[in-house]
């Protein structure tokens, strides 16, 4: 969570010229090249609305990308599937197709591809 809050403060610093309070005057960096900042001191300087945004940002999964899938044959769909898991199954495939959980054939595709294939059917 510390990394998320630090990232939020870096965004504030870059976007709004927010003057950060650093751990030391030499602005030492961590292993990722990010400056070490005093989280509590910087957080306490924010107004309540911004504090709520920081906490919301810190508690969510930053890299939470999802994808919607739909079967080309039976129209079964699954929404908000974890993209990283799906992407691993597509590694090296030009046209991503998965097996439909309901139909059982390799016709389960991203929703945008389904829409492209079906735009002239209706």
C-alpha positions, 0 to 999 in steps of 0.5 A, a space after each residue: 500500500 505504501 507504494 500506491 500512496 507514494 505513487 499518488 503523491 508523485 502524481 500530485 507533485 507532477 500535476 499540481 506542484 504539490 511540495 512533498 516532504 521527503 525522508 531526508 534533504 538529499 531526496 534518496 530514491 528506492 530501488 525503483 528510482 522513486 523518492 522516499 517521502 514522508 507518507 503521514 506528513 504529506 497525507 496530513 496536509 491534504 484536504 478531506 476530499 483529496 484524502 478520500 481519493 488517496 485512500 481509494 487509489 491506494 486500496 484498489 488494484 492498479 493493474 486490474 485490467 478486465 476484458 469482456 468475452 462472448 461466444 460467436 456461436 451461442 452468445 454466452 458472455 462473461 464480463 470483466 474477466 481478468 485480462 492477464 489470465 486471458 492474455 497468457 492463453 493468447 500468447 503468440 496467437 493472432 486471432 484470440 479465440 478461447 473455448 466457450 464454457 457453455 458451447 465447448 468450442 473455440 468460439 469465445 472471443 473478445 466482445 469487440 470482435 464479436 460485435 465486428 463479426 455480428 454487425 451485419 447479422 442483425 
